[in-house]
């Protein structure tokens, strides 16, 4: 059995797959939420000459 299947079978056997799924979703969601939504403008208007 390959290591990925063994890991998955172990998580299912110990009933830890929901915890692993939550950690995976969190690990993907946090960088997307923190990195997205920014604008290129600094919010400070340029001084007119």
Biopython code that builds the backbone (N, CA, C, O; Angstrom):
import numpy as np
from Bio.PDB.StructureBuilder import StructureBuilder

atoms = [
    (1, "UNK", "N", (0.850, -1.174, 0.000)),
    (1, "UNK", "CA", (0.000, 0.000, 0.000)),
    (1, "UNK", "C", (0.900, 1.243, 0.000)),
    (1, "UNK", "O", (1.879, 1.315, 0.743)),
    (2, "UNK", "N", (0.552, 2.212, -0.840)),
    (2, "UNK", "CA", (1.382, 3.411, -0.902)),
    (2, "UNK", "C", (1.161, 4.293, 0.336)),
    (2, "UNK", "O", (0.159, 4.142, 1.035)),
    (3, "UNK", "N", (2.085, 5.202, 0.600)),
    (3, "UNK", "CA", (2.010, 6.012, 1.835)),
    (3, "UNK", "C", (0.749, 6.873, 1.938)),
    (3, "UNK", "O", (0.235, 7.083, 3.037)),
    (4, "UNK", "N", (0.250, 7.367, 0.815)),
    (4, "UNK", "CA", (-0.939, 8.222, 0.866)),
    (4, "UNK", "C", (-2.157, 7.400, 1.283)),
    (4, "UNK", "O", (-2.950, 7.832, 2.119)),
    (5, "UNK", "N", (-2.298, 6.223, 0.700)),
    (5, "UNK", "CA", (-3.421, 5.355, 1.076)),
    (5, "UNK", "C", (-3.310, 4.902, 2.528)),
    (5, "UNK", "O", (-4.310, 4.813, 3.241)),
    (6, "UNK", "N", (-2.099, 4.623, 2.950)),
    (6, "UNK", "CA", (-1.882, 4.203, 4.333)),
    (6, "UNK", "C", (-2.260, 5.328, 5.297)),
    (6, "UNK", "O", (-2.894, 5.091, 6.325)),
    (7, "UNK", "N", (-1.864, 6.551, 4.953)),
    (7, "UNK", "CA", (-2.206, 7.704, 5.787)),
    (7, "UNK", "C", (-3.715, 7.904, 5.840)),
    (7, "UNK", "O", (-4.280, 8.124, 6.911)),
    (8, "UNK", "N", (-4.366, 7.826, 4.683)),
    (8, "UNK", "CA", (-5.814, 7.996, 4.629)),
    (8, "UNK", "C", (-6.525, 6.904, 5.427)),
    (8, "UNK", "O", (-7.466, 7.191, 6.167)),
    (9, "UNK", "N", (-6.084, 5.666, 5.283)),
    (9, "UNK", "CA", (-6.689, 4.557, 6.023)),
    (9, "UNK", "C", (-6.495, 4.735, 7.527)),
    (9, "UNK", "O", (-7.389, 4.422, 8.314)),
    (10, "UNK", "N", (-5.340, 5.233, 7.920)),
    (10, "UNK", "CA", (-5.069, 5.463, 9.340)),
    (10, "UNK", "C", (-5.957, 6.572, 9.894)),
    (10, "UNK", "O", (-6.467, 6.463, 11.009)),
    (11, "UNK", "N", (-6.145, 7.643, 9.113)),
    (11, "UNK", "CA", (-7.017, 8.734, 9.553)),
    (11, "UNK", "C", (-8.460, 8.268, 9.692)),
    (11, "UNK", "O", (-9.151, 8.654, 10.635)),
    (12, "UNK", "N", (-8.916, 7.442, 8.759)),
    (12, "UNK", "CA", (-10.284, 6.925, 8.830)),
    (12, "UNK", "C", (-10.434, 5.989, 10.023)),
    (12, "UNK", "O", (-11.431, 6.040, 10.742)),
    (13, "UNK", "N", (-9.445, 5.143, 10.223)),
    (13, "UNK", "CA", (-9.508, 4.184, 11.329)),
    (13, "UNK", "C", (-9.565, 4.887, 12.683)),
    (13, "UNK", "O", (-10.301, 4.469, 13.577)),
    (14, "UNK", "N", (-8.793, 5.945, 12.828)),
    (14, "UNK", "CA", (-8.750, 6.666, 14.106)),
    (14, "UNK", "C", (-9.783, 7.787, 14.180)),
    (14, "UNK", "O", (-9.820, 8.544, 15.150)),
    (15, "UNK", "N", (-10.610, 7.885, 13.159)),
    (15, "UNK", "CA", (-11.671, 8.895, 13.073)),
    (15, "UNK", "C", (-11.120, 10.310, 13.159)),
    (15, "UNK", "O", (-11.722, 11.178, 13.791)),
    (16, "UNK", "N", (-9.989, 10.540, 12.534)),
    (16, "UNK", "CA", (-9.380, 11.873, 12.520)),
    (16, "UNK", "C", (-9.501, 12.559, 11.165)),
    (16, "UNK", "O", (-8.962, 13.650, 10.974)),
    (17, "UNK", "N", (-10.207, 11.929, 10.214)),
    (17, "UNK", "CA", (-10.283, 12.540, 8.894)),
    (17, "UNK", "C", (-11.008, 13.887, 8.904)),
    (17, "UNK", "O", (-10.639, 14.746, 8.104)),
    (18, "UNK", "N", (-12.025, 14.137, 9.761)),
    (18, "UNK", "CA", (-12.616, 15.485, 9.776)),
    (18, "UNK", "C", (-11.621, 16.554, 10.240)),
    (18, "UNK", "O", (-11.633, 17.680, 9.742)),
    (19, "UNK", "N", (-10.770, 16.195, 11.186)),
    (19, "UNK", "CA", (-9.756, 17.143, 11.667)),
    (19, "UNK", "C", (-8.761, 17.439, 10.552)),
    (19, "UNK", "O", (-8.397, 18.594, 10.334)),
    (20, "UNK", "N", (-8.324, 16.407, 9.852)),
    (20, "UNK", "CA", (-7.382, 16.594, 8.753)),
    (20, "UNK", "C", (-8.005, 17.422, 7.638)),
    (20, "UNK", "O", (-7.332, 18.265, 7.045)),
    (21, "UNK", "N", (-9.274, 17.194, 7.349)),
    (21, "UNK", "CA", (-9.964, 17.963, 6.317)),
    (21, "UNK", "C", (-10.089, 19.429, 6.724)),
    (21, "UNK", "O", (-9.891, 20.319, 5.897)),
    (22, "UNK", "N", (-10.414, 19.686, 7.978)),
    (22, "UNK", "CA", (-10.521, 21.064, 8.463)),
    (22, "UNK", "C", (-9.178, 21.782, 8.398)),
    (22, "UNK", "O", (-9.119, 22.955, 8.029)),
    (23, "UNK", "N", (-8.105, 21.091, 8.751)),
    (23, "UNK", "CA", (-6.772, 21.696, 8.666)),
    (23, "UNK", "C", (-6.392, 22.002, 7.224)),
    (23, "UNK", "O", (-5.793, 23.041, 6.944)),
    (24, "UNK", "N", (-6.736, 21.109, 6.316)),
    (24, "UNK", "CA", (-6.427, 21.329, 4.904)),
    (24, "UNK", "C", (-7.205, 22.520, 4.351)),
    (24, "UNK", "O", (-6.642, 23.360, 3.649)),
    (25, "UNK", "N", (-8.484, 22.593, 4.663)),
    (25, "UNK", "CA", (-9.305, 23.718, 4.196)),
    (25, "UNK", "C", (-8.795, 25.031, 4.777)),
    (25, "UNK", "O", (-8.739, 26.039, 4.072)),
    (26, "UNK", "N", (-8.425, 25.029, 6.041)),
    (26, "UNK", "CA", (-7.894, 26.232, 6.680)),
    (26, "UNK", "C", (-6.571, 26.648, 6.063)),
    (26, "UNK", "O", (-6.329, 27.835, 5.846)),
    (27, "UNK", "N", (-5.716, 25.680, 5.780)),
    (27, "UNK", "CA", (-4.410, 25.988, 5.194)),
    (27, "UNK", "C", (-4.549, 26.594, 3.807)),
    (27, "UNK", "O", (-3.693, 27.373, 3.388)),
    (28, "UNK", "N", (-5.606, 26.253, 3.093)),
    (28, "UNK", "CA", (-5.828, 26.826, 1.766)),
    (28, "UNK", "C", (-6.559, 28.160, 1.870)),
    (28, "UNK", "O", (-6.256, 29.085, 1.117)),
    (29, "UNK", "N", (-7.513, 28.274, 2.786)),
    (29, "UNK", "CA", (-8.365, 29.460, 2.854)),
    (29, "UNK", "C", (-7.663, 30.684, 3.426)),
    (29, "UNK", "O", (-7.895, 31.795, 2.949)),
    (30, "UNK", "N", (-6.824, 30.517, 4.420)),
    (30, "UNK", "CA", (-6.202, 31.677, 5.069)),
    (30, "UNK", "C", (-5.339, 32.492, 4.106)),
    (30, "UNK", "O", (-5.492, 33.713, 4.070)),
    (31, "UNK", "N", (-4.448, 31.890, 3.329)),
    (31, "UNK", "CA", (-3.682, 32.712, 2.389)),
    (31, "UNK", "C", (-4.557, 33.386, 1.334)),
    (31, "UNK", "O", (-4.269, 34.505, 0.909)),
    (32, "UNK", "N", (-5.623, 32.710, 0.911)),
    (32, "UNK", "CA", (-6.513, 33.319, -0.074)),
    (32, "UNK", "C", (-7.252, 34.512, 0.514)),
    (32, "UNK", "O", (-7.413, 35.534, -0.153)),
    (33, "UNK", "N", (-7.697, 34.390, 1.749)),
    (33, "UNK", "CA", (-8.430, 35.483, 2.378)),
    (33, "UNK", "C", (-7.523, 36.651, 2.741)),
    (33, "UNK", "O", (-7.930, 37.806, 2.620)),
    (34, "UNK", "N", (-6.317, 36.373, 3.178)),
    (34, "UNK", "CA", (-5.408, 37.450, 3.579)),
    (34, "UNK", "C", (-4.759, 38.129, 2.379)),
    (34, "UNK", "O", (-4.450, 39.319, 2.441)),
    (35, "UNK", "N", (-4.550, 37.407, 1.306)),
    (35, "UNK", "CA", (-3.868, 37.968, 0.152)),
    (35, "UNK", "C", (-4.790, 38.622, -0.850)),
    (35, "UNK", "O", (-4.329, 39.440, -1.646)),
    (36, "UNK", "N", (-6.044, 38.309, -0.848)),
    (36, "UNK", "CA", (-6.971, 38.833, -1.840)),
    (36, "UNK", "C", (-7.621, 40.121, -1.400)),
    (36, "UNK", "O", (-7.589, 40.482, -0.224)),
    (37, "UNK", "N", (-8.218, 40.816, -2.365)),
    (37, "UNK", "CA", (-8.996, 41.994, -2.052)),
    (37, "UNK", "C", (-8.212, 43.280, -1.937)),
    (37, "UNK", "O", (-8.793, 44.322, -1.635)),
    (38, "UNK", "N", (-6.930, 43.243, -2.164)),
    (38, "UNK", "CA", (-6.136, 44.460, -2.071)),
    (38, "UNK", "C", (-6.223, 45.270, -3.356)),
    (38, "UNK", "O", (-6.440, 44.716, -4.434)),
    (39, "UNK", "N", (-6.053, 46.568, -3.240)),
    (39, "UNK", "CA", (-6.044, 47.411, -4.429)),
    (39, "UNK", "C", (-4.650, 47.990, -4.621)),
    (39, "UNK", "O", (-3.848, 48.037, -3.689)),
    (40, "UNK", "N", (-4.377, 48.427, -5.838)),
    (40, "UNK", "CA", (-3.065, 48.981, -6.154)),
    (40, "UNK", "C", (-2.900, 50.404, -5.639)),
    (40, "UNK", "O", (-1.775, 50.878, -5.483)),
    (41, "UNK", "N", (-3.994, 51.081, -5.378)),
    (41, "UNK", "CA", (-3.913, 52.463, -4.911)),
    (41, "UNK", "C", (-3.603, 52.494, -3.420)),
    (41, "UNK", "O", (-4.059, 51.643, -2.656)),
    (42, "UNK", "N", (-2.817, 53.494, -3.020)),
    (42, "UNK", "CA", (-2.426, 53.591, -1.616)),
    (42, "UNK", "C", (-3.471, 54.310, -0.768)),
    (42, "UNK", "O", (-3.400, 54.262, 0.460)),
    (43, "UNK", "N", (-4.435, 54.970, -1.393)),
    (43, "UNK", "CA", (-5.454, 55.681, -0.641)),
    (43, "UNK", "C", (-5.093, 57.131, -0.381)),
    (43, "UNK", "O", (-5.931, 57.898, 0.093)),
    (44, "UNK", "N", (-3.866, 57.521, -0.680)),
    (44, "UNK", "CA", (-3.426, 58.898, -0.491)),
    (44, "UNK", "C", (-3.417, 59.568, -1.859)),
    (44, "UNK", "O", (-2.748, 59.090, -2.776)),
    (45, "UNK", "N", (-4.145, 60.663, -2.008)),
    (45, "UNK", "CA", (-4.162, 61.331, -3.324)),
    (45, "UNK", "C", (-2.806, 61.968, -3.642)),
    (45, "UNK", "O", (-2.095, 62.434, -2.752)),
    (46, "UNK", "N", (-2.475, 61.975, -4.922)),
    (46, "UNK", "CA", (-1.234, 62.614, -5.365)),
    (46, "UNK", "C", (-1.367, 64.128, -5.236)),
    (46, "UNK", "O", (-2.415, 64.684, -5.564)),
    (47, "UNK", "N", (-0.327, 64.794, -4.768)),
    (47, "UNK", "CA", (-0.394, 66.264, -4.676)),
    (47, "UNK", "C", (-0.372, 66.880, -6.079)),
    (47, "UNK", "O", (0.437, 66.499, -6.924)),
    (48, "UNK", "N", (-1.261, 67.822, -6.306)),
    (48, "UNK", "CA", (-1.282, 68.476, -7.619)),
    (48, "UNK", "C", (-0.297, 69.640, -7.620)),
    (48, "UNK", "O", (-0.178, 70.388, -6.650)),
    (49, "UNK", "N", (0.388, 69.761, -8.723)),
    (49, "UNK", "CA", (1.433, 70.786, -8.827)),
    (49, "UNK", "C", (0.917, 71.997, -9.537)),
    (49, "UNK", "O", (1.654, 72.966, -9.719)),
]
sb = StructureBuilder()
sb.init_structure("model")
sb.init_model(0)
sb.init_chain("A")
sb.init_seg("    ")
for serial, (resi, resn, name, xyz) in enumerate(atoms, 1):
    if name == "N":
        sb.init_residue(resn, " ", resi, " ")
    sb.init_atom(name, np.array(xyz, "f"), 0.0, 1.0, " ", f" {name:<3s}", serial, name[0])
structure = sb.get_structure()
